[in-house]
Amino acid sequence: MLLLDLDKVPPRERVEAFHHALTDSLVPNDVAHEEPESGIHARMELWRVGGLDLFATRNSGFEVRRTAQHVRHHRNSPVVSVSLQPLGVHRAQVAGRREILGSDDICVFHELSPRVYGWSGDGASQSVMFDMHRLGVPVETVVRASLRLRASPMYGLVLQHLRGVWRDPGRLEADPGAEALASATTDLVRALLLSAAHAEESAEVRSTMDDTLLTRIMAYTRSHLADRDLTPERIAAEHAVSVRRLYALLSGAGISLEQWLIAERLGKARRMLASARYDRLTIAAVSARCGFSSPSHFSRRFQASYGVSPSEWRRLGGTVPVDGPA
């Protein structure tokens, strides 16, 4: 069932329509959009497979926050959502711990616990909703498990199962085996949560997290380019490493953090200035959205890297061949 298609909603009404669809159809949240003034897009769909609600959304950058106040006013039948991230780099925060999530990650939220979730740019999420009473796992167990899912030996099995469920949910809706599938999916997710909540992180899990640390750091940094306070100390703290280890990790990959940040910010600005989507933004606004301290500093950097000014690059529609960071 199609819940929302913002392409069919007038631009000035899209923020309200998005909020209405997300909070009234699912759970109450505070919603902040990345670029509400330049137009947001979203398509939300819902399927019912054997008693399980499957909710999918693909939309522009946003963040939803479920606060302690929201938790106090929860609905009569709260749920546990188990999500996949098929598109984009996602951010989540549960119990004070921040995570960067991608296509190989399972994200679990209990409706009775505060959390933050969202992404920058275009992204998509696929969530299976489990009635907490049917799932039969206490809130504290779900929260504990959500922070250490990869510690469970069942993680890969459940990930593949969920991907299979999402291949064609519309066809599964009318299948005679839908109820049995819903029961099996509930049992698998319950098993994963109980396993992860009581598992100790193995050397293999720690090794996997170490191996992906650089990728996670770079993904996090790209999603926060607009933040002027994106310091080495903040990046290190977000990933529970020391600043010394952060620099050592980047140095081993041949990356200078400061120069890489400048190149990424300039590349983002270059793409924005060449896009009709940002025509109404001033050069100063583009500069701010890319994390530069001042428009003049941005213009000097842009000219030095690309040989043209930001305004000239925009006027020519980004068609001039230039060297430099892309």
Summary of the structure (lengths in Angstrom):
residues: 326
radius of gyration: 21.7
end to end distance: 40.2
largest distance: 64.8
contacts: 977
relative contact order: 0.09
helix: 49%
strand: 21%
